[in-house]
Amino acid sequence: MRGREQARSATAEAQLTAGSGAEAHFADGVTLSRAAAAREVTFDRRLLLFSLLLHVSVQTASLLNWRALPASETAQRALSVVAVLAFYLLPTVAPRLYLRWRTQALLANRLVFFAFPLLRKPRGIQQVLNAAPRPGVRGAMKDLFRIIWGGRLVATLMGAMFNPLPLLPLLPHVAVQAYSVFMVRGNSSLCVAPLLSHPLTAQRIRSLHSAMRLLAAFLPGGLGQVLGPQAGSEAAGPAGPAVPAGSAARDELAQQRTECEAFLNFLYWTVGWLLPMCLILKTEPLHSVRRWEAACGPVTGGSSNWHARPAAAAEALLRYLAGPSWLARRRQRRAWWEVALARCVLLAVVWRLACTAAT
């Protein structure tokens, strides 16, 4: 009897390893025992524990100074700790329930965390944007990291890395990551922060727009004409009556604000969305890559059938742009210039969409 139970647990574990997602261990009526389920969620619990410790360490300093904080902010910080703790306890207390609903639980974790309004308020870590920019190339790199940190993009990046493939499938990753970026980007106070409103930063942002316009101009197939306009150039509209000289400064400030908003859109969509998607694909384990290839065929070349389904085609495109996983140790089958050109087109398209969204 005991040997039969062990054989059933071994069969369930094998199905979980070879299957797709959390539903595999319930296929063919096989159910994992609690001990087997607890072993399967060991890696999940370690990631959630690290996430919990990191979040608690960040929030502790603020909560210790709770008398100086508004009551709403204190409540949000405390509730965020409780939420992260609850998602950590779920696979510990109910591992079989967690395995059955793993995808939904991981999605809910991210949805709840980024729903707190505090992430869109000019408080907390956004204080790093109150300093003036630093001159020089090294100063520009430090200022860029301060913008990434103060804009809470590190939180979106870490949120994706705490749910690696194949714990959370790629397309749910794409959707929840877009949600996370949308929520933290809802902060309208960034461009009025001293760091981003400084003339030196405005000059750097304008140089970036010029570089992206130059990149788009070199793209083949007439893409440069489609992707070329710089942020703020569309806002002027058709020629009209002469503008009084006193409004020139206001127009300059308006254009500077538009360019700043476009820069932040581009930064959030690349660092907050494209970069995490690339990293989780570059760190995908070999068994997950083989599972994808067995289901849809190789991403590059061969007799793949991913084009028969739009969702699989979208995932294949993301995998192609990211390149082969570092852990899979496979070579890129496409020419390097072809992949580089595709990535340049993607960056130019994202920049153009960022400019359009800012106008």
LOLUM-592151 format. One record per residue (C-alpha): residue number from 1; residue in one letter; chain; x, y, z. Coordinates in nm, 2 decimals. Example, Ala and Ser with C-alpha at 12.3 -4.5 7.8 and 13.67 -1.06 7.14 Angstrom:
SITE/1/a/A/1.23/-0.45/0.78
SITE/2/s/A/1.37/-0.11/0.71
END
This chain:
SITE/1/m/A/0.00/0.00/0.00
SITE/2/r/A/0.28/0.24/0.09
SITE/3/g/A/0.47/0.15/-0.23
SITE/4/r/A/0.16/0.22/-0.43
SITE/5/e/A/0.12/0.56/-0.27
SITE/6/q/A/0.49/0.64/-0.34
SITE/7/a/A/0.45/0.53/-0.70
SITE/8/r/A/0.15/0.76/-0.74
SITE/9/s/A/0.34/1.06/-0.59
SITE/10/a/A/0.63/0.99/-0.82
SITE/11/t/A/0.40/0.98/-1.12
SITE/12/a/A/0.24/1.31/-1.02
SITE/13/e/A/0.58/1.47/-0.98
SITE/14/a/A/0.69/1.35/-1.32
SITE/15/q/A/0.37/1.50/-1.47
SITE/16/l/A/0.43/1.83/-1.30
SITE/17/t/A/0.78/1.85/-1.44
SITE/18/a/A/0.68/1.76/-1.79
SITE/19/g/A/0.35/1.94/-1.80
SITE/20/s/A/0.27/2.30/-1.87
SITE/21/g/A/0.20/2.51/-1.56
SITE/22/a/A/0.02/2.43/-1.24
SITE/23/e/A/-0.25/2.22/-1.39
SITE/24/a/A/-0.03/1.92/-1.50
SITE/25/h/A/-0.03/1.75/-1.16
SITE/26/f/A/-0.41/1.71/-1.17
SITE/27/a/A/-0.41/1.55/-1.51
SITE/28/d/A/-0.55/1.19/-1.55
SITE/29/g/A/-0.70/1.22/-1.20
SITE/30/v/A/-0.36/1.21/-1.03
SITE/31/t/A/-0.34/1.42/-0.72
SITE/32/l/A/-0.02/1.52/-0.53
SITE/33/s/A/0.01/1.44/-0.16
SITE/34/r/A/0.07/1.73/0.07
SITE/35/a/A/0.43/1.63/0.12
SITE/36/a/A/0.49/1.61/-0.25
SITE/37/a/A/0.32/1.94/-0.31
SITE/38/a/A/0.53/2.10/-0.04
SITE/39/r/A/0.84/1.98/-0.21
SITE/40/e/A/0.72/2.12/-0.54
SITE/41/v/A/0.67/2.47/-0.40
SITE/42/t/A/1.00/2.49/-0.22
SITE/43/f/A/1.15/2.72/-0.49
SITE/44/d/A/0.83/2.93/-0.48
SITE/45/r/A/0.85/2.97/-0.11
SITE/46/r/A/1.21/3.08/-0.12
SITE/47/l/A/1.14/3.35/-0.38
SITE/48/l/A/0.84/3.47/-0.18
SITE/49/l/A/1.04/3.47/0.14
SITE/50/f/A/1.31/3.68/-0.02
SITE/51/s/A/1.04/3.91/-0.15
SITE/52/l/A/0.89/3.93/0.19
SITE/53/l/A/1.22/4.01/0.37
SITE/54/l/A/1.31/4.27/0.11
SITE/55/h/A/0.97/4.44/0.14
SITE/56/v/A/0.97/4.44/0.51
SITE/57/s/A/1.32/4.58/0.52
SITE/58/v/A/1.21/4.87/0.29
SITE/59/q/A/0.90/4.94/0.49
SITE/60/t/A/1.04/4.91/0.84
SITE/61/a/A/1.22/5.24/0.84
SITE/62/s/A/0.91/5.43/0.73
SITE/63/l/A/0.68/5.24/0.97
SITE/64/l/A/0.91/5.31/1.27
SITE/65/n/A/0.86/5.68/1.19
SITE/66/w/A/0.48/5.64/1.17
SITE/67/r/A/0.40/5.95/1.38
SITE/68/a/A/0.54/6.17/1.10
SITE/69/l/A/0.34/6.00/0.83
SITE/70/p/A/-0.02/6.06/0.72
SITE/71/a/A/-0.26/5.80/0.85
SITE/72/s/A/-0.34/5.68/0.50
SITE/73/e/A/0.02/5.62/0.41
SITE/74/t/A/0.09/5.43/0.73
SITE/75/a/A/-0.21/5.21/0.67
SITE/76/q/A/-0.10/5.14/0.31
SITE/77/r/A/0.25/5.05/0.41
SITE/78/a/A/0.12/4.81/0.68
SITE/79/l/A/-0.14/4.66/0.45
SITE/80/s/A/0.13/4.60/0.19
SITE/81/v/A/0.34/4.40/0.44
SITE/82/v/A/0.03/4.20/0.54
SITE/83/a/A/-0.05/4.13/0.17
SITE/84/v/A/0.31/4.01/0.09
SITE/85/l/A/0.31/3.80/0.41
SITE/86/a/A/-0.03/3.64/0.31
SITE/87/f/A/0.10/3.54/-0.03
SITE/88/y/A/0.41/3.39/0.13
SITE/89/l/A/0.20/3.18/0.37
SITE/90/l/A/-0.03/3.05/0.10
SITE/91/p/A/0.22/2.79/-0.04
SITE/92/t/A/0.34/2.71/0.31
SITE/93/v/A/0.00/2.64/0.46
SITE/94/a/A/-0.18/2.51/0.16
SITE/95/p/A/0.07/2.39/-0.10
SITE/96/r/A/-0.17/2.18/-0.30
SITE/97/l/A/-0.42/2.47/-0.32
SITE/98/y/A/-0.13/2.69/-0.43
SITE/99/l/A/-0.02/2.45/-0.70
SITE/100/r/A/-0.37/2.42/-0.84
SITE/101/w/A/-0.40/2.80/-0.86
SITE/102/r/A/-0.03/2.89/-0.90
SITE/103/t/A/-0.07/3.12/-1.20
SITE/104/q/A/-0.37/3.30/-1.05
SITE/105/a/A/-0.19/3.34/-0.71
SITE/106/l/A/0.12/3.49/-0.87
SITE/107/l/A/-0.09/3.72/-1.08
SITE/108/a/A/-0.30/3.83/-0.78
SITE/109/n/A/0.02/3.90/-0.58
SITE/110/r/A/0.14/4.15/-0.84
SITE/111/l/A/-0.20/4.30/-0.90
SITE/112/v/A/-0.25/4.37/-0.53
SITE/113/f/A/0.10/4.50/-0.47
SITE/114/f/A/0.09/4.76/-0.75
SITE/115/a/A/-0.27/4.87/-0.67
SITE/116/f/A/-0.16/5.07/-0.36
SITE/117/p/A/-0.20/5.44/-0.44
SITE/118/l/A/0.12/5.52/-0.25
SITE/119/l/A/0.32/5.40/-0.55
SITE/120/r/A/0.18/5.70/-0.74
SITE/121/k/A/0.25/5.96/-0.48
SITE/122/p/A/0.55/6.19/-0.46
SITE/123/r/A/0.67/6.04/-0.13
SITE/124/g/A/0.91/5.78/-0.01
SITE/125/i/A/1.19/5.69/-0.25
SITE/126/q/A/1.08/5.96/-0.49
SITE/127/q/A/1.27/6.20/-0.26
SITE/128/v/A/1.59/6.11/-0.45
SITE/129/l/A/1.45/6.32/-0.74
SITE/130/n/A/1.47/6.64/-0.52
SITE/131/a/A/1.84/6.69/-0.58
SITE/132/a/A/2.00/6.88/-0.88
SITE/133/p/A/2.15/6.68/-1.16
SITE/134/r/A/2.52/6.61/-1.17
SITE/135/p/A/2.74/6.71/-1.47
SITE/136/g/A/2.94/6.48/-1.69
SITE/137/v/A/2.88/6.13/-1.82
SITE/138/r/A/2.92/5.97/-1.49
SITE/139/g/A/2.68/6.22/-1.34
SITE/140/a/A/2.43/6.14/-1.62
SITE/141/m/A/2.44/5.77/-1.54
SITE/142/k/A/2.39/5.83/-1.17
SITE/143/d/A/2.10/6.06/-1.25
SITE/144/l/A/1.95/5.80/-1.47
SITE/145/f/A/1.97/5.54/-1.19
SITE/146/r/A/1.81/5.79/-0.95
SITE/147/i/A/1.52/5.84/-1.20
SITE/148/i/A/1.48/5.46/-1.23
SITE/149/w/A/1.49/5.43/-0.85
SITE/150/g/A/1.27/5.73/-0.77
SITE/151/g/A/1.03/5.63/-1.04
SITE/152/r/A/0.98/5.29/-0.87
SITE/153/l/A/1.10/5.10/-1.18
SITE/154/v/A/1.31/4.88/-0.96
SITE/155/a/A/0.99/4.75/-0.80
SITE/156/t/A/0.85/4.65/-1.14
SITE/157/l/A/1.18/4.48/-1.24
SITE/158/m/A/1.20/4.29/-0.91
SITE/159/g/A/0.83/4.19/-0.94
SITE/160/a/A/0.90/4.01/-1.27
SITE/161/m/A/1.22/3.85/-1.15
SITE/162/f/A/1.05/3.70/-0.84
SITE/163/n/A/0.82/3.50/-1.08
SITE/164/p/A/1.06/3.34/-1.33
SITE/165/l/A/0.97/3.11/-1.61
SITE/166/p/A/0.80/2.86/-1.60
SITE/167/l/A/0.64/2.94/-1.26
SITE/168/l/A/0.44/3.21/-1.43
SITE/169/p/A/0.39/3.16/-1.81
SITE/170/l/A/0.52/3.42/-2.05
SITE/171/l/A/0.20/3.58/-2.17
SITE/172/p/A/0.05/3.63/-1.82
SITE/173/h/A/0.39/3.78/-1.74
SITE/174/v/A/0.35/4.03/-2.03
SITE/175/a/A/0.00/4.13/-1.92
SITE/176/v/A/0.08/4.18/-1.55
SITE/177/q/A/0.40/4.36/-1.62
SITE/178/a/A/0.22/4.60/-1.85
SITE/179/y/A/-0.03/4.65/-1.56
SITE/180/s/A/0.26/4.72/-1.32
SITE/181/v/A/0.42/4.97/-1.54
SITE/182/f/A/0.09/5.14/-1.61
SITE/183/m/A/0.02/5.18/-1.23
SITE/184/v/A/0.36/5.33/-1.14
SITE/185/r/A/0.36/5.55/-1.45
SITE/186/g/A/0.04/5.71/-1.32
SITE/187/n/A/0.25/5.95/-1.11
SITE/188/s/A/0.21/6.29/-1.27
SITE/189/s/A/0.45/6.46/-1.03
SITE/190/l/A/0.77/6.32/-1.18
SITE/191/c/A/0.84/6.59/-1.45
SITE/192/v/A/0.80/6.87/-1.19
SITE/193/a/A/1.06/6.71/-0.96
SITE/194/p/A/1.38/6.92/-0.93
SITE/195/l/A/1.60/6.66/-1.10
SITE/196/l/A/1.38/6.63/-1.41
SITE/197/s/A/1.28/6.99/-1.44
SITE/198/h/A/1.64/7.11/-1.43
SITE/199/p/A/1.78/7.27/-1.76
SITE/200/l/A/2.07/7.02/-1.77
SITE/201/t/A/1.83/6.72/-1.76
SITE/202/a/A/1.61/6.89/-2.02
SITE/203/q/A/1.91/6.92/-2.25
SITE/204/r/A/1.99/6.55/-2.20
SITE/205/i/A/1.64/6.45/-2.27
SITE/206/r/A/1.64/6.66/-2.59
SITE/207/s/A/1.96/6.49/-2.70
SITE/208/l/A/1.80/6.15/-2.64
SITE/209/h/A/1.51/6.25/-2.87
SITE/210/s/A/1.76/6.36/-3.13
SITE/211/a/A/1.94/6.03/-3.11
SITE/212/m/A/1.62/5.83/-3.14
SITE/213/r/A/1.51/6.04/-3.44
SITE/214/l/A/1.85/5.97/-3.60
SITE/215/l/A/1.81/5.60/-3.53
SITE/216/a/A/1.47/5.60/-3.69
SITE/217/a/A/1.60/5.78/-3.99
SITE/218/f/A/1.85/5.50/-4.07
SITE/219/l/A/1.58/5.23/-4.06
SITE/220/p/A/1.50/5.07/-4.39
SITE/221/g/A/1.17/5.06/-4.58
SITE/222/g/A/1.07/5.42/-4.51
SITE/223/l/A/1.03/5.36/-4.14
SITE/224/g/A/1.23/5.68/-4.07
SITE/225/q/A/0.95/5.89/-4.21
SITE/226/v/A/0.69/5.71/-4.00
SITE/227/l/A/0.89/5.71/-3.68
SITE/228/g/A/1.08/6.03/-3.72
SITE/229/p/A/0.89/6.32/-3.55
SITE/230/q/A/1.03/6.42/-3.22
SITE/231/a/A/0.82/6.47/-2.90
SITE/232/g/A/0.68/6.82/-2.90
SITE/233/s/A/0.70/6.87/-3.27
SITE/234/e/A/0.34/6.75/-3.32
SITE/235/a/A/0.21/6.97/-3.05
SITE/236/a/A/0.27/7.29/-3.24
SITE/237/g/A/0.00/7.22/-3.49
SITE/238/p/A/-0.06/7.42/-3.81
SITE/239/a/A/0.08/7.77/-3.85
SITE/240/g/A/-0.14/8.04/-3.69
SITE/241/p/A/-0.13/8.40/-3.58
SITE/242/a/A/0.19/8.54/-3.44
SITE/243/v/A/0.25/8.44/-3.08
SITE/244/p/A/0.32/8.72/-2.83
SITE/245/a/A/0.68/8.73/-2.71
SITE/246/g/A/0.57/8.69/-2.35
SITE/247/s/A/0.43/8.34/-2.43
SITE/248/a/A/0.76/8.21/-2.57
SITE/249/a/A/0.88/8.11/-2.23
SITE/250/r/A/0.55/7.93/-2.16
SITE/251/d/A/0.57/7.75/-2.49
SITE/252/e/A/0.93/7.64/-2.41
SITE/253/l/A/0.82/7.51/-2.08
SITE/254/a/A/0.53/7.32/-2.24
SITE/255/q/A/0.76/7.16/-2.49
SITE/256/q/A/1.01/7.07/-2.22
SITE/257/r/A/0.73/6.91/-2.02
SITE/258/t/A/0.61/6.71/-2.33
SITE/259/e/A/0.96/6.59/-2.40
SITE/260/c/A/1.00/6.49/-2.03
SITE/261/e/A/0.67/6.29/-2.04
SITE/262/a/A/0.78/6.12/-2.36
SITE/263/f/A/1.12/6.04/-2.21
SITE/264/l/A/0.95/5.89/-1.90
SITE/265/n/A/0.71/5.69/-2.12
SITE/266/f/A/1.01/5.55/-2.32
SITE/267/l/A/1.20/5.47/-2.00
SITE/268/y/A/0.91/5.30/-1.83
SITE/269/w/A/0.82/5.09/-2.14
SITE/270/t/A/1.18/4.98/-2.20
SITE/271/v/A/1.32/4.95/-1.84
SITE/272/g/A/0.99/4.85/-1.68
SITE/273/w/A/0.85/4.63/-1.95
SITE/274/l/A/1.09/4.52/-2.22
SITE/275/l/A/1.39/4.47/-2.00
SITE/276/p/A/1.21/4.24/-1.75
SITE/277/m/A/1.06/4.04/-2.03
SITE/278/c/A/1.41/4.00/-2.18
SITE/279/l/A/1.56/3.90/-1.85
SITE/280/i/A/1.31/3.63/-1.77
SITE/281/l/A/1.35/3.48/-2.12
SITE/282/k/A/1.73/3.50/-2.10
SITE/283/t/A/1.72/3.31/-1.76
SITE/284/e/A/1.46/3.05/-1.87
SITE/285/p/A/1.58/2.70/-1.77
SITE/286/l/A/1.64/2.44/-2.04
SITE/287/h/A/1.34/2.22/-1.95
SITE/288/s/A/1.10/2.52/-1.99
SITE/289/v/A/1.26/2.59/-2.33
SITE/290/r/A/1.21/2.23/-2.44
SITE/291/r/A/0.85/2.24/-2.32
SITE/292/w/A/0.79/2.54/-2.54
SITE/293/e/A/0.95/2.38/-2.84
SITE/294/a/A/0.76/2.06/-2.79
SITE/295/a/A/0.43/2.25/-2.79
SITE/296/c/A/0.49/2.50/-3.07
SITE/297/g/A/0.82/2.41/-3.24
SITE/298/p/A/1.15/2.60/-3.24
SITE/299/v/A/1.13/2.98/-3.25
SITE/300/t/A/1.37/3.01/-3.54
SITE/301/g/A/1.34/2.80/-3.85
SITE/302/g/A/1.21/2.44/-3.88
SITE/303/s/A/0.86/2.32/-3.91
SITE/304/s/A/0.71/2.51/-3.62
SITE/305/n/A/0.34/2.56/-3.59
SITE/306/w/A/0.34/2.86/-3.37
SITE/307/h/A/0.20/3.08/-3.65
SITE/308/a/A/-0.13/2.89/-3.63
SITE/309/r/A/-0.22/3.06/-3.30
SITE/310/p/A/-0.20/3.43/-3.24
SITE/311/a/A/-0.09/3.39/-2.87
SITE/312/a/A/0.18/3.15/-2.96
SITE/313/a/A/0.29/3.38/-3.24
SITE/314/a/A/0.32/3.67/-3.00
SITE/315/e/A/0.52/3.46/-2.76
SITE/316/a/A/0.75/3.34/-3.04
SITE/317/l/A/0.81/3.70/-3.14
SITE/318/l/A/0.92/3.79/-2.79
SITE/319/r/A/1.14/3.49/-2.77
SITE/320/y/A/1.30/3.58/-3.10
SITE/321/l/A/1.37/3.94/-2.99
SITE/322/a/A/1.52/3.82/-2.66
SITE/323/g/A/1.74/3.56/-2.81
SITE/324/p/A/1.82/3.22/-2.67
SITE/325/s/A/1.83/3.16/-2.30
SITE/326/w/A/2.17/3.18/-2.13
SITE/327/l/A/2.08/2.87/-1.93
SITE/328/a/A/1.98/2.67/-2.23
SITE/329/r/A/2.32/2.73/-2.39
SITE/330/r/A/2.19/2.75/-2.75
SITE/331/r/A/2.31/2.96/-3.03
SITE/332/q/A/2.10/3.21/-3.22
SITE/333/r/A/2.00/3.07/-3.55
SITE/334/r/A/1.94/3.40/-3.71
SITE/335/a/A/2.21/3.64/-3.83
SITE/336/w/A/2.32/3.88/-3.57
SITE/337/w/A/2.24/4.18/-3.79
SITE/338/e/A/1.89/4.06/-3.85
SITE/339/v/A/1.82/4.04/-3.47
SITE/340/a/A/1.99/4.38/-3.41
SITE/341/l/A/1.78/4.54/-3.68
SITE/342/a/A/1.46/4.39/-3.53
SITE/343/r/A/1.56/4.53/-3.19
SITE/344/c/A/1.63/4.87/-3.33
SITE/345/v/A/1.29/4.88/-3.50
SITE/346/l/A/1.13/4.78/-3.18
SITE/347/l/A/1.31/5.06/-2.98
SITE/348/a/A/1.21/5.31/-3.25
SITE/349/v/A/0.85/5.20/-3.24
SITE/350/v/A/0.84/5.22/-2.86
SITE/351/w/A/1.00/5.57/-2.87
SITE/352/r/A/0.74/5.69/-3.13
SITE/353/l/A/0.46/5.55/-2.92
SITE/354/a/A/0.60/5.72/-2.61
SITE/355/c/A/0.61/6.05/-2.80
SITE/356/t/A/0.26/6.01/-2.93
SITE/357/a/A/0.13/5.93/-2.58
SITE/358/a/A/0.29/6.24/-2.44
SITE/359/t/A/0.13/6.48/-2.68
END
